[in-house]
């Protein structure tokens, strides 16, 4: 019974750590995506300047 509980705890903590690392990995990607969106907006503005006047 006690062993089972320990196993459950370790399993859930491992799962949390794994998820946390995934989130940390995806944070720079989000920043890159924001930067790309910004670039796309400026490119669009350069292509269609009359829309932004």
C-alpha positions as a LaTeX table, in Angstrom:
\begin{tabular}{lrrr}
\hline
Residue & $x$ (\AA) & $y$ (\AA) & $z$ (\AA) \\
\hline
Unk1 & 0.00 & 0.00 & 0.00 \\
Unk2 & 2.70 & 2.45 & 1.04 \\
Unk3 & 4.89 & 1.49 & $-1.91$ \\
Unk4 & 2.01 & 2.10 & $-4.27$ \\
Unk5 & 1.52 & 5.60 & $-2.89$ \\
Unk6 & 5.21 & 6.40 & $-3.31$ \\
Unk7 & 5.07 & 5.17 & $-6.89$ \\
Unk8 & 2.05 & 7.35 & $-7.57$ \\
Unk9 & 3.83 & 10.40 & $-6.14$ \\
Unk10 & 7.00 & 9.83 & $-8.13$ \\
Unk11 & 4.99 & 9.23 & $-11.27$ \\
Unk12 & 2.97 & 12.44 & $-10.87$ \\
Unk13 & 6.05 & 14.50 & $-10.00$ \\
Unk14 & 7.89 & 13.13 & $-13.04$ \\
Unk15 & 4.86 & 14.01 & $-15.14$ \\
Unk16 & 4.86 & 17.55 & $-13.73$ \\
Unk17 & 8.56 & 17.98 & $-14.39$ \\
Unk18 & 8.13 & 16.71 & $-17.92$ \\
Unk19 & 5.28 & 19.11 & $-18.60$ \\
Unk20 & 7.22 & 21.96 & $-17.06$ \\
Unk21 & 10.21 & 21.28 & $-19.30$ \\
Unk22 & 7.91 & 21.18 & $-22.33$ \\
Unk23 & 6.46 & 24.56 & $-21.36$ \\
Unk24 & 9.95 & 26.01 & $-20.89$ \\
Unk25 & 10.94 & 24.69 & $-24.30$ \\
Unk26 & 7.91 & 26.28 & $-25.96$ \\
Unk27 & 8.47 & 29.75 & $-24.45$ \\
Unk28 & 11.29 & 30.76 & $-26.87$ \\
Unk29 & 9.19 & 29.45 & $-29.75$ \\
Unk30 & 6.40 & 31.78 & $-28.71$ \\
Unk31 & 8.81 & 34.70 & $-28.65$ \\
Unk32 & 10.03 & 33.78 & $-32.13$ \\
Unk33 & 6.45 & 33.54 & $-33.35$ \\
Unk34 & 5.66 & 37.00 & $-31.98$ \\
Unk35 & 8.73 & 38.39 & $-33.70$ \\
Unk36 & 7.70 & 36.75 & $-36.96$ \\
Unk37 & 4.19 & 38.20 & $-36.66$ \\
Unk38 & 5.71 & 41.63 & $-36.18$ \\
Unk39 & 7.85 & 41.14 & $-39.29$ \\
Unk40 & 4.82 & 40.00 & $-41.27$ \\
Unk41 & 2.91 & 43.09 & $-40.19$ \\
Unk42 & 5.68 & 45.44 & $-41.29$ \\
Unk43 & 6.07 & 43.56 & $-44.56$ \\
Unk44 & 2.33 & 43.91 & $-45.14$ \\
Unk45 & 2.53 & 47.60 & $-44.32$ \\
Unk46 & 5.38 & 48.05 & $-46.81$ \\
Unk47 & 3.43 & 46.20 & $-49.49$ \\
Unk48 & 0.15 & 48.06 & $-48.95$ \\
Unk49 & 1.09 & 51.49 & $-47.55$ \\
Unk50 & $-2.20$ & 53.09 & $-48.61$ \\
Unk51 & $-4.08$ & 50.85 & $-46.13$ \\
Unk52 & $-2.21$ & 52.40 & $-43.21$ \\
Unk53 & $-2.35$ & 56.07 & $-44.13$ \\
\hline
\end{tabular}
